[in-house]
Amino acid sequence: MSSSLLIAALFLSAPAVAEGDWPQWRGPNRDGKSPETGLFANWPSGGPKMTWENLKVGIGYGSPAVVGNKIYLLGGEANAAGSPEHALCLNLSDGKEVWRSPLKTSAGKFLDGWGGGGRSTPTYADGTIYVLGATGDLVALKAADGKEVWRKNLVKDFGGAIPQWGYSESVLIDGDTLVCTPGKGTGMVAMNAKTGAVKWKCTEFKDGAGYSSIIPTDVGGVRVYVQQTMENGIGVRAKDGKLMFKVGTIGRKIAVIPTPVVADDYVFFTAGYGAGAESFKMKAEGDKVTAEKVATYKTLQNHHGGVIQVGDYVYGHSDRGGWTCLAFKKDDDNAIWQNSKFGKGAITYADGHFLCYEEKSGNLAVIKATDEGWKEDGQLTLPKRSKTPKGQGAIWAHPVVAHGKLFLRDFDYLFCFDLKK
C-alpha cells in the first residue's frame, strides 16, 4: 500500500474528531505526527508564550488527549501502587478543571519506585473517553461529564497480568471496536466500544503485555492490529482475532515500551536494554498476512520516548549514540546521523519539525525533520518543575500539538504554550 493510501486508511479508522484534534495516544493516526502547519516560522528566543499552567492534574506519565475545546488525561493521588487514579477534563482555553472522575482503582501490585498514577493516554471517540489504569481498570466515561458508561478489568475479566511497572497501553478504538492487550491469559481482546461486550479474544499467544500500544493497518485488503509485547512483534487479524504473525529475534527484556512504526507495509519494532530494532515487510496472502524479516539493527535502541517515521527514515533517541536517523527499509545498520549533545527523551512531529523533550531537564528542542543531520531551530525550558518526588522516574509524557498549542507534562504539572503567536 502506498503512503497516501495508508494515511487515508488510518484517518478513516481514527476516532471521529475535528481538524486540529489530538484524540488519542500519539495523535490522530497514532504515529506521533500532528498535521498542523504554520507553527515554527518565527520561534522566539526562549520559546513561545505560555498560555496557562495547571499544577494539580495528579501524578502520572500519560500524555493528554485534546478534542475540540477540552483536554483529557489521567492522574493519580499518590505514588504507591494501587493508590486512587482519576480521569480529568480541562478547558483548552485556560486549563481549568471541568470534571474529575475517580477510576475506582483496583488493588494490584507493580513497581512504584518510578512513581505512581496513570501511565496511558485517554482515547476519545464519539463522545466517550476510554481510559486504562495502571492495575488494569478499563473504563468508558462520558466525555461531557465523566460519568461511567461501562468498565472491565484486564486481570479479572481476561486473565491478564499487570506488567512490572503497571499497565501503560493506550487502548485503540477502531470504528465500533475497542482493542487492547491484557497479556498472558488473553493476548489481545476486542470489545464493543459502546457496551464493553467481547467480540473476540486472541489466545494464540500468551506473551506478557509490554508498555506499547496497538497500531491498525491494512495489508492487501486485510486489516491487522500490530503490537509489541514483552517477547515478540505481533500481528492479529481485525475481523476475528486470528494470529497472523509472531516475530522477533532482538532479545526483548525488562521493559518493552515503544509503539510499533507502520508505513508502506513495513513494520519497525524497537526496544531498549540492548535489544535494538528489527524491520519486517508485511504481505497479504488471501485473508492472511505474513511478516518477512528485512533487517536487524543495533544502532537504534529506543528505551522509551518512541520513534517517528518520515519518508524512508525513522527518528528517535537511541541508548547507543543519542538522537538517531535510520533507514528502516534497508538492511543497513549504519545511522544516517546521530546527535548525543541533547539528552534522552520523547519525540513528536509537527510542521516539518521534531519536538524532542528531554526527560531529565524538561528542555525541549525543535529540530528540522531531515535526514541531513541535527538542525536545531530553537529550544524551550519548562518554567517550573514538579515538586512531587518521582523516585527514579523522569519526564516520560510525550509532547502534544493540537489547535496551535503545545502541551508539556511533568508528572502532576501540565503546561500549555501558544505556537501561533
Beta strands, then each sheet from edge to edge (+ up, - down):
strand 1: 33-34
strand 2: 50-54
strand 3: 65-67
strand 4: 70-76
strand 5: 85-91
strand 6: 97-102
strand 7: 123-125
strand 8: 128-132
strand 9: 137-142
strand 10: 148-153
strand 11: 172-174
strand 12: 177-180
strand 13: 188-192
strand 14: 198-202
strand 15: 215-219
strand 16: 222-228
strand 17: 233-237
strand 18: 243-247
strand 19: 261-263
strand 20: 266-271
strand 21: 276-285
strand 22: 288-297
strand 23: 307-310
strand 24: 313-318
strand 25: 322-327
strand 26: 337-339
strand 27: 345-350
strand 28: 353-358
strand 29: 363-368
strand 30: 376-381
strand 31: 400-402
strand 32: 405-410
strand 33: 413-418
sheet 1: 1+ 27+ 28- 29+ 30-
sheet 2: 2+ 33- 32+ 31-
sheet 3: 3+ 4- 5+ 6-
sheet 4: 7+ 8- 9+ 10-
sheet 5: 11+ 12- 13+ 14-
sheet 6: 15+ 16- 17+ 18-
sheet 7: 19+ 20- 21+ 22-
sheet 8: 23+ 24- 25+ 26-
end
